[in-house]
Amino acid sequence: MDGPGRSRRWALRRVLRDSVLRLRHPRDHVAYYRAVMQDTVAQGAARAVGNSDRKAWREGGQRQFDYLRSHGLRPDSRLLEIGCGNLRAGWLLIDYLEPGGYYGIDISPAVLLAAEETVVRMGLTAKLPYLVLVDDLTFDLLPDAHFDVVHANSVFSHSPIGVIEQALSHVGRVLKPDGHFDFTFNRTERRERNVLREDFYYRTETLVNLARRCGLDAEFMTDWEDLRPRQSKLRVRVPAQADRAG
């Protein structure tokens, strides 16, 4: 169990780790955060990717899954999860979707190994989920207009604006014309900031305007706020052809 002393030691370790990794990866945030995850997993996978025996792990995954279903996710949908982690929500999605309907990507090899273990432990190998290591968010290996839903939970909360812009610049290509991309973010109404290059805080209008510059419509999901989550959610879509022409 975490106590005050252990929490202080962990906070100090994060500060020291950040100092070292800033020197090793001064400009490549993906490499920086991959190293963060590798170090965190080394301290205990439960801290890095969640423990499936923990109530919070299951409740958090169930909340994401229920929300996606309430917004039209069907068994025959195709879903891409960015930053799939150890499948907190992913195992529910894999179980619900038809075989081959789930595609999960992550930047961390250690986390993807934990995801594979989850698939086996939950008896989901027959669902043939795709779990792929990536180095960026250009989605180059994915086909055009393939996904009904793209989903990212607690990914952009750890991402600088350049990484978010890269994802928004490319996600429209892989979405079906009537598809959507939901992502959570740390919302602030004050100064935008980051903490140790691991936790980033954005104003809603910053991300809405960024989506528009990337050719996407953006909507703040007020019904997600009703669930009292730790992070807020935006949904982006590719505008209809008529809207773009207008």
C-alpha positions in Angstrom: 0.0 0.0 0.0 1.3 3.5 -0.8 1.9 5.7 2.2 3.2 9.3 2.4 6.8 8.2 2.6 6.6 5.9 -0.4 4.7 8.6 -2.4 7.4 11.1 -1.6 10.1 8.7 -2.7 8.2 8.0 -6.0 7.8 11.8 -6.6 11.6 12.3 -6.1 12.3 9.4 -8.4 10.2 11.0 -11.1 12.1 14.3 -10.8 15.5 12.5 -11.0 14.3 10.4 -13.9 13.0 13.4 -15.8 16.4 15.1 -15.4 18.2 12.1 -16.9 15.8 11.4 -19.7 15.6 15.1 -20.8 19.3 14.8 -21.6 19.0 11.5 -23.4 15.9 12.5 -25.4 15.8 16.3 -25.7 13.6 16.5 -28.8 11.9 13.1 -29.2 9.0 12.9 -26.9 8.0 9.4 -28.0 11.4 8.0 -27.1 11.3 10.0 -23.9 8.0 8.6 -22.8 8.9 5.1 -23.9 11.8 5.3 -21.6 9.5 6.5 -18.8 7.3 3.5 -19.3 10.2 1.1 -19.4 11.5 2.5 -16.1 8.0 2.5 -14.5 7.3 -1.1 -15.5 10.7 -2.0 -14.0 9.4 -0.6 -10.7 6.2 -2.8 -11.0 3.8 -3.4 -13.8 0.8 -2.5 -11.6 2.1 1.1 -11.3 2.7 1.4 -15.0 -0.2 -0.2 -16.7 -2.7 -1.1 -14.0 -3.4 -4.4 -12.2 -6.4 -6.4 -13.5 -7.1 -7.5 -9.9 -7.6 -3.9 -8.8 -11.1 -2.6 -8.6 -10.1 0.8 -10.2 -8.6 -1.0 -13.2 -11.8 -2.9 -13.9 -14.1 0.1 -13.2 -12.1 2.4 -15.4 -12.2 -0.1 -18.3 -15.9 -0.7 -17.8 -16.6 3.0 -17.9 -14.8 3.4 -21.2 -16.5 0.4 -22.7 -20.0 1.4 -21.6 -19.6 4.8 -23.0 -18.4 3.6 -26.4 -21.4 1.2 -26.6 -23.8 4.0 -25.6 -22.5 6.0 -28.5 -23.1 3.4 -31.1 -20.3 0.9 -31.0 -21.6 -2.4 -32.4 -20.1 -5.9 -32.5 -19.4 -5.5 -36.2 -17.6 -2.2 -35.7 -13.9 -1.8 -36.3 -12.1 0.0 -33.5 -8.5 1.4 -33.1 -7.3 2.0 -29.6 -4.3 4.4 -29.4 -2.2 3.7 -26.3 -4.0 0.4 -25.6 -1.9 -0.3 -22.5 -2.5 -3.6 -20.9 -6.1 -3.6 -22.2 -7.9 -2.0 -19.3 -10.9 -1.3 -21.6 -9.4 -3.3 -24.5 -10.2 -6.8 -23.2 -13.9 -5.8 -22.9 -13.8 -4.4 -26.5 -12.0 -7.5 -27.8 -14.6 -9.7 -26.2 -17.5 -7.6 -27.6 -16.3 -7.1 -31.1 -16.2 -9.7 -33.9 -12.9 -11.4 -34.5 -10.3 -9.0 -36.0 -12.4 -6.0 -35.0 -10.0 -4.7 -32.4 -6.7 -3.0 -33.3 -4.5 -1.8 -30.4 -1.3 0.2 -30.7 1.2 1.4 -28.1 4.8 2.8 -28.0 6.0 0.5 -25.2 7.1 -3.1 -25.8 6.8 -3.9 -22.1 3.2 -2.6 -22.0 2.3 -4.6 -25.2 3.7 -7.8 -23.5 1.3 -7.1 -20.6 -1.5 -6.7 -23.2 -0.7 -10.1 -24.7 -0.9 -11.6 -21.2 -4.3 -10.0 -20.7 -5.6 -11.5 -23.9 -4.4 -15.0 -22.8 -5.7 -14.6 -19.2 -9.1 -13.5 -20.4 -9.4 -16.3 -22.9 -9.7 -14.0 -25.9 -7.1 -15.5 -28.3 -9.9 -16.6 -30.7 -10.9 -13.0 -31.2 -7.6 -12.4 -33.0 -6.9 -8.9 -31.7 -4.2 -6.9 -33.4 -1.6 -5.5 -31.0 1.2 -3.5 -32.7 4.2 -1.5 -31.5 4.5 2.0 -33.1 7.0 4.8 -33.1 4.6 7.6 -34.0 1.0 8.5 -34.6 0.9 8.6 -38.4 -1.0 5.3 -38.6 1.1 4.5 -41.8 0.4 0.7 -41.5 -3.4 1.1 -41.4 -5.7 1.2 -44.4 -7.8 4.2 -45.5 -11.4 4.6 -44.2 -11.1 1.4 -42.1 -12.3 2.3 -38.5 -15.7 3.2 -37.2 -14.2 4.3 -33.9 -10.8 5.5 -32.9 -10.3 5.7 -29.1 -7.5 7.1 -26.9 -7.8 7.2 -23.2 -5.2 9.0 -21.1 -2.8 9.3 -24.1 -3.0 13.0 -24.9 -2.8 13.8 -21.2 0.8 12.7 -21.5 1.5 14.3 -24.9 3.0 17.6 -26.1 1.0 19.5 -28.6 3.1 18.3 -31.5 2.2 14.7 -30.9 -1.4 15.5 -30.7 -1.2 17.5 -33.9 0.4 14.5 -35.6 -2.4 12.2 -34.6 -5.1 14.7 -35.6 -3.4 15.3 -39.0 -3.5 11.6 -39.9 -6.5 10.1 -38.1 -9.0 11.4 -40.7 -7.5 9.1 -43.3 -8.2 5.9 -41.3 -11.7 6.9 -40.2 -14.7 5.8 -42.1 -16.7 8.8 -43.4 -19.2 8.5 -40.5 -16.6 7.4 -38.0 -15.3 9.4 -35.0 -12.2 9.7 -32.8 -12.7 10.2 -29.0 -9.8 11.2 -26.8 -9.4 12.3 -23.2 -7.2 15.1 -22.0 -6.3 16.9 -18.8 -8.4 20.1 -19.0 -7.5 23.4 -17.5 -9.1 26.8 -17.6 -5.9 28.4 -16.5 -2.4 28.4 -17.8 -1.5 25.5 -20.0 1.4 23.6 -18.6 3.2 20.3 -18.2 4.7 18.5 -15.2 8.0 16.6 -15.8 7.1 16.2 -19.5 4.7 13.4 -18.4 1.5 15.2 -17.6 0.1 17.9 -19.9 -2.8 20.3 -19.3 -4.7 22.0 -22.1 -7.6 24.4 -22.5 -10.5 23.0 -24.5 -10.3 25.7 -27.1 -6.7 24.9 -27.8 -7.5 21.4 -28.9 -10.7 22.3 -30.7 -8.8 24.9 -32.7 -6.0 22.5 -33.4 -8.6 19.9 -34.7 -10.1 22.5 -37.0 -6.7 23.4 -38.4 -6.3 19.7 -39.1 -9.6 19.7 -41.1 -11.7 18.1 -38.4 -14.9 19.0 -36.5 -14.5 18.9 -32.7 -17.1 18.5 -30.0 -16.7 18.6 -26.2 -18.5 15.6 -24.7 -20.6 17.0 -21.9 -22.2 13.6 -21.1 -18.7 12.2 -20.4 -18.4 15.0 -17.8 -21.5 13.7 -16.1 -19.6 10.5 -15.2 -17.2 12.7 -13.2 -14.0 11.4 -14.8 -10.5 12.6 -14.0 -10.0 13.7 -17.6 -12.3 15.4 -20.1 -13.2 14.1 -23.6 -13.3 15.5 -27.1 -14.8 13.9 -30.2 -13.5 14.7 -33.7 -15.0 13.8 -37.0 -14.1 14.3 -40.7 -16.6 17.0 -41.9 -19.2 15.8 -44.5 -18.3 16.6 -48.1 -21.0 19.2 -48.3 -19.7 20.9 -45.1 -16.2 21.0 -46.5 -17.4 22.3 -49.9 -19.4 25.0 -48.1 
